[in-house]
Amino acid sequence: MSSDVIVIGGGVAGLTTARELLRLGARVTVLERTCGVRGASWAGAGILSPLLPWHYAEPVTQLTQLSNSLFPGLIEALRRETGINPEYRASGMLVLPGSSGEGDGEQDVRNRAAEAWCARHASRMTRVRSHEIVPVLARDETALWLPEVCQVRNPRLLQALAKAIELSGGTIIEDAEVTRWKVERGRVQSITTSRGDKYSAANYVVTAGAWSRQLLGEYALKFDIWPVRGQILLFKAQPNLLSAIVLQERDNFYLVPRQDGHILAGSTLEETGFDRSTTAGARKALLAKACTLIPALAEETLAAHWAGLRPGSHDNIPVIDSHPVVTNLYLNSGHFRYGVTMAPASAHLLSNMILKKPQPLDVAPYQWPL
Ligand SMILES: Cc1cc2nc3c(=O)[nH]c(=O)nc-3n(C[C@H](O)[C@H](O)[C@H](O)COP(=O)(O)OP(=O)(O)OC[C@H]3O[C@@H](n4cnc5c(N)ncnc54)[C@H](O)[C@@H]3O)c2cc1C
């Protein structure tokens, strides 16, 4: 099989990149180590915004805003092409106050800073009483309401992307862990999988999430990435118990309602290496936080508990760039907490780079570190 581009890693970064390259006319093969379930992208909550967007630097905001503009078209195309509904919708996000030890004055200063950021970035936000938006919350307090924040259902988004790739002539090969590179004369000549299969193409893109550095080995140079475990609970609740995303600023805890009544409660941030197991301690802590926010959740069914490994990066800024020395090697990785949020934009920038098309924004912040 002959490809213009081989994409290594079939999470959201890899699949959106493959889809965008196919859309622009390239022939693409995706190699994915596992079968079915795909890395952090499957495990995530699907909130399409940084949790407190005003806490992040412009490179994160730029990617988020570009993705926000690309998501509606992407979802519409995926639905049309595949018949799969990734449940993309603007459910809004309610941000509950920061520290409980803080006076009203300090909270007001923080709220004003958030409002100023939203005004600068044309992002709608109003101050509300929390019960106006979510009546089942235990406390009625002043909160920030961001009505435009969207969400997507991760497994369905991944299914739709995979199907769309195959329908448009791309190939996804599962159970194919890339283990070796053959680099000669400043170019990747071929790669080999753990099964001994060899693949070659004109260009290679690494989208291996938390494993990207390991995979690149000596070619990673100063690119840094590390696994950050996130555990999450899933309730099977009454439909309509909760209609908006609720974020508690104090401990970065959120509840995300799906349309059918499922509610995600997450998530932990743990540096425990490549260990993807779940723990009794996290389960207890997440359950307590969920039921403190919405006491009615104590009566609902706890349906699942899982963990994923985020691709941790400095300041949450990914690398979207070509390799400084190996000219046909590219990287789209390090999206840390917001890889689904930033996926369409990152895929667009990387595909433009490979196909030598103009960029819609300054890509300098996403350079491969030297
Ligand atoms: C609990 C949790 C909640 C989250 N919530 C959100 C959220 O609400 N919103 C948001 O935007 N983001 C969220 N995230 C973050 C988001 O999920 C990640 O940033 C994103 O999924 C990273 O995508 P990726 O494709 O880079 O990595 P992954 O999804 O991890 O995909 C990498 C893939 O590469 C494969 N791979 C690795 N090595 C090899 C190899 N050698 N050969 C072949 N394949 C290989 C892996 O098997 C994997 O499938 C959350 C993450 C977690 C864990």
PDBQT file of the ligand as one rigid body, heavy atoms in Angstrom, charges set to zero:
ROOT
HETATM    1  C1  LIG A 401     -10.050  12.077  32.351  1.00  0.00    +0.000 C 
HETATM    2  C2  LIG A 401      -9.734  12.983  31.196  1.00  0.00    +0.000 A 
HETATM    3  C3  LIG A 401     -10.578  14.041  30.907  1.00  0.00    +0.000 A 
HETATM    4  C4  LIG A 401     -10.324  14.877  29.812  1.00  0.00    +0.000 A 
HETATM    5  N1  LIG A 401     -11.231  15.836  29.488  1.00  0.00    +0.000 NA
HETATM    6  C5  LIG A 401     -11.024  16.612  28.397  1.00  0.00    +0.000 A 
HETATM    7  C6  LIG A 401     -11.998  17.555  27.995  1.00  0.00    +0.000 A 
HETATM    8  O1  LIG A 401     -13.065  17.682  28.608  1.00  0.00    +0.000 OA
HETATM    9  N2  LIG A 401     -11.749  18.312  26.886  1.00  0.00    +0.000 N 
HETATM   10  C7  LIG A 401     -10.591  18.182  26.170  1.00  0.00    +0.000 A 
HETATM   11  O2  LIG A 401     -10.416  18.896  25.179  1.00  0.00    +0.000 OA
HETATM   12  N3  LIG A 401      -9.651  17.283  26.522  1.00  0.00    +0.000 NA
HETATM   13  C8  LIG A 401      -9.836  16.505  27.625  1.00  0.00    +0.000 A 
HETATM   14  N4  LIG A 401      -8.887  15.595  28.008  1.00  0.00    +0.000 N 
HETATM   15  C9  LIG A 401      -7.596  15.590  27.316  1.00  0.00    +0.000 C 
HETATM   16  C10 LIG A 401      -7.688  14.904  25.989  1.00  0.00    +0.000 C 
HETATM   17  O3  LIG A 401      -8.375  13.696  26.136  1.00  0.00    +0.000 OA
HETATM   18  C11 LIG A 401      -6.277  14.679  25.440  1.00  0.00    +0.000 C 
HETATM   19  O4  LIG A 401      -5.564  15.899  25.372  1.00  0.00    +0.000 OA
HETATM   20  C12 LIG A 401      -6.361  14.106  24.009  1.00  0.00    +0.000 C 
HETATM   21  O5  LIG A 401      -7.195  13.006  23.984  1.00  0.00    +0.000 OA
HETATM   22  C13 LIG A 401      -4.997  13.732  23.489  1.00  0.00    +0.000 C 
HETATM   23  O6  LIG A 401      -5.194  13.137  22.233  1.00  0.00    +0.000 OA
HETATM   24  P1  LIG A 401      -4.028  12.394  21.488  1.00  0.00    +0.000 P 
HETATM   25  O7  LIG A 401      -4.594  11.880  20.228  1.00  0.00    +0.000 OA
HETATM   26  O8  LIG A 401      -2.835  13.297  21.442  1.00  0.00    +0.000 OA
HETATM   27  O9  LIG A 401      -3.606  11.216  22.481  1.00  0.00    +0.000 OA
HETATM   28  P2  LIG A 401      -4.330   9.808  22.728  1.00  0.00    +0.000 P 
HETATM   29  O10 LIG A 401      -5.786   9.934  22.686  1.00  0.00    +0.000 OA
HETATM   30  O11 LIG A 401      -3.718   9.239  23.960  1.00  0.00    +0.000 OA
HETATM   31  O12 LIG A 401      -3.925   8.962  21.462  1.00  0.00    +0.000 OA
HETATM   32  C14 LIG A 401      -2.610   8.517  21.254  1.00  0.00    +0.000 C 
HETATM   33  C15 LIG A 401      -2.710   7.174  20.549  1.00  0.00    +0.000 C 
HETATM   34  O13 LIG A 401      -1.414   6.780  20.117  1.00  0.00    +0.000 OA
HETATM   35  C16 LIG A 401      -1.329   5.376  20.256  1.00  0.00    +0.000 C 
HETATM   36  N5  LIG A 401       0.093   5.026  20.289  1.00  0.00    +0.000 N 
HETATM   37  C17 LIG A 401       0.990   5.313  21.266  1.00  0.00    +0.000 A 
HETATM   38  N6  LIG A 401       2.203   4.834  20.944  1.00  0.00    +0.000 NA
HETATM   39  C18 LIG A 401       2.091   4.233  19.736  1.00  0.00    +0.000 A 
HETATM   40  C19 LIG A 401       3.005   3.550  18.871  1.00  0.00    +0.000 A 
HETATM   41  N7  LIG A 401       4.280   3.384  19.205  1.00  0.00    +0.000 N 
HETATM   42  N8  LIG A 401       2.524   3.049  17.699  1.00  0.00    +0.000 NA
HETATM   43  C20 LIG A 401       1.215   3.208  17.353  1.00  0.00    +0.000 A 
HETATM   44  N9  LIG A 401       0.311   3.850  18.141  1.00  0.00    +0.000 NA
HETATM   45  C21 LIG A 401       0.743   4.356  19.314  1.00  0.00    +0.000 A 
HETATM   46  C22 LIG A 401      -2.051   5.102  21.552  1.00  0.00    +0.000 C 
HETATM   47  O14 LIG A 401      -2.463   3.759  21.649  1.00  0.00    +0.000 OA
HETATM   48  C23 LIG A 401      -3.218   6.072  21.468  1.00  0.00    +0.000 C 
HETATM   49  O15 LIG A 401      -4.372   5.487  20.922  1.00  0.00    +0.000 OA
HETATM   50  C24 LIG A 401      -9.134  14.698  29.058  1.00  0.00    +0.000 A 
HETATM   51  C25 LIG A 401      -8.295  13.643  29.333  1.00  0.00    +0.000 A 
HETATM   52  C26 LIG A 401      -8.586  12.771  30.388  1.00  0.00    +0.000 A 
HETATM   53  C27 LIG A 401      -7.669  11.611  30.650  1.00  0.00    +0.000 C 
ENDROOT
TORSDOF 0
